[in-house]
Amino acid sequence: MQIKGVDFIWIVADDVDRTARFYRDVLGLPETGIQDDDWREFQAGSVTLAVTPAHVGLQPPKVLVALAVDDVDEALEEARARGIEVLHETRDTPACLNAMIADPEGNPVWLHQRHDGTFG
């Protein structure tokens, strides 16, 4: 599996509006990408910060990173062949293709492929 870079870091928030205001108004990070009730993105240098409620399991993850790959399906099959736990199969969203695997501690790792081919 060839990782191109980090696409985004997921910040789990109980109050998405309040947390988004902090990153936008206090830290001055520009909004980018999708901005809706469930997902806010901010540009922090070359990396995107995504503020969102917990989407995985009952407990928020310790960390969630989205790693850019050229082909999500191929990367997912490689992970599966190595015995890695698959948390969700490939999904197609307006912005990307993504699948999720778990690291040995159970932390989710997104395999992420933006439709426009960019990353970071």
VENQUIBEL-V985776 format. One record per backbone hydrogen bond with DSSP energy under -0.5 kcal/mol. NH is the residue of the N-H (numbers start at 1). CO is the residue of the C=O. E is the energy in kcal/mol with one decimal. If there is no record, write none. Layout:
# VENQUIBEL-V985776
NH,CO,E
NH,CO,E
This chain:
# VENQUIBEL-V985776
3,1,-0.7
4,2,-0.5
4,68,-2.9
5,68,-0.7
7,5,-0.5
7,66,-3.2
8,66,-0.9
9,48,-2.2
10,64,-2.1
11,9,-0.5
11,50,-3.5
12,10,-0.6
13,52,-2.1
16,14,-0.6
19,15,-2.4
20,16,-2.8
21,17,-2.3
22,18,-1.7
23,19,-2.0
24,20,-2.5
25,21,-3.3
26,21,-1.0
26,22,-1.1
27,22,-2.4
29,23,-2.6
32,41,-1.8
36,39,-2.7
39,36,-0.7
40,51,-2.0
41,34,-0.7
42,49,-2.2
43,30,-2.5
44,42,-0.6
44,47,-2.9
45,43,-0.5
47,44,-1.7
48,7,-1.1
49,42,-3.0
50,9,-2.8
50,48,-0.5
51,40,-3.1
51,49,-0.5
52,11,-2.1
52,50,-0.6
57,55,-0.6
65,108,-0.8
66,8,-2.4
67,65,-0.6
67,110,-2.9
68,5,-2.8
68,66,-0.5
69,112,-2.4
75,71,-2.4
76,72,-2.8
77,73,-2.2
78,74,-2.1
79,75,-2.3
80,76,-2.7
81,77,-2.3
82,78,-1.1
82,79,-0.6
83,80,-1.8
84,79,-2.3
87,85,-0.6
87,100,-2.5
88,100,-1.9
91,98,-3.0
93,91,-0.6
93,96,-3.5
97,113,-2.6
98,91,-2.2
99,111,-1.8
100,88,-2.3
101,109,-2.5
102,85,-1.9
103,107,-2.6
106,103,-2.3
109,101,-3.0
110,65,-2.2
111,99,-2.9
112,67,-2.8
112,110,-0.6
113,97,-2.5
114,118,-0.6
115,95,-2.3
117,114,-1.5
